[in-house]
Amino acid sequence: MAKRSKSSAAWLARQRRDPFVGRTASRAHFKLEQLDARFRLTAPSRCAVELGAAPGGWTAYLAQRCRRVVACDLVALPALPRGACFVQGDVQEAAVQLRIEAAIDGGADLVLSDMAPNMSGNRTLDQARSEALAECAAELALRWLRPGGQLVVKLFHGAGFDAVLARLRSDFARVAIAKPPASRAASREVYAVAALGVK
């Protein structure tokens, strides 16, 4: 039997220590559950828009707790829970945005973005693409959210992080940064949770 490499052995050790490995629900499910517990994101009367929905962990969670869920991704979801509708395409395209607007019909109470770029290995390029997705989500949230609505958007620490955060703070009444316990400790990801001011 071939001897495991040091990196392979380290990965296996991390997997054994990780309390979220092997659970029936996905790690994404637990991240959102923890964010929801802290920020009170969901309610039976709320309409949620989810960007970057595949593979569907957040969609399933939201569908159980919100009146309506409009999910969007480049790739189709393997299953669509009751109470959710799906728009396939690139949310950065105007035509896709119009389809989402038609589906929410009057506004959303919650916009969530778990979008991340396909990683190229070029950290500078990947960070820039991540920032562009976060800014797109924030711009759409400003268009779609009702007064008092909330935005949850994934960010990655790195060059440009502070600039994205400053823009969020200039556009939203309250902005908090959270790293849910289900997020891997070594990951650079965090979530910005922003609330739109009530007019």
C-alpha positions, 0 to 999 in steps of 0.5 A, a space after each residue: 500500500 502506498 504511503 500517504 503524502 504529508 498533505 494527504 495525511 494532514 487533510 485526513 486529520 482535518 476531516 476527522 476533527 471537523 464536526 461538520 463532515 459526515 452530517 446529512 445536511 451540507 456545510 452550507 446549510 449550517 453556515 446559513 443556519 448560524 447566520 440566521 440565528 445571529 441576524 434573524 434573516 428569515 421569516 414566513 412572510 419574507 421573499 428571498 433572492 439567492 444568488 449562486 444557489 448551486 448545489 442547493 443547500 441554502 435554497 432548501 433551508 430558505 424554502 422551509 422558512 420563507 414565503 418565496 425563494 427565487 434562486 439563481 445560478 449558472 448551473 441547474 439545481 439537482 432538486 428544487 424544494 417546494 416554494 422555490 423557483 429557479 432562474 438559470 443564467 449569469 446574474 451579471 446579465 441584464 436579461 437574467 436580472 429581469 427574469 428575477 425581478 419578474 419572479 419577485 414581483 414587487 421586491 425582496 426582503 432578503 438577498 443572499 449571495 454565496 457566489 464565488 468565481 471558478 478559481 484560476 489559481 491566480 490569487 490576484 485575479 481570483 480576488 478581483 473576480 470575487 469582488 466583482 461578484 460581491 459588488 454585483 450582489 450589492 447593487 442588485 440588493 439596492 434595486 430589489 430590497 424593500 426598506 429594512 431588507 437585508 443583504 448577505 454576501 460572501 467576501 474573501 479577505 485580501 486586496 480590495 476587501 476594505 474597499 468593498 466593505 467601505 462601499 457597503 457601509 456607504 450604501 447600507 444603514 448597518 453592516 456586520 462581518 461574520 464568520 460562521 463556525 461552520 466555515 473552515 477556520 483556514 478559509 479566507 471567506 467571511 460574510 457581510 450582513 447589511 441592512 437597508 435603511 428604512 425610509 
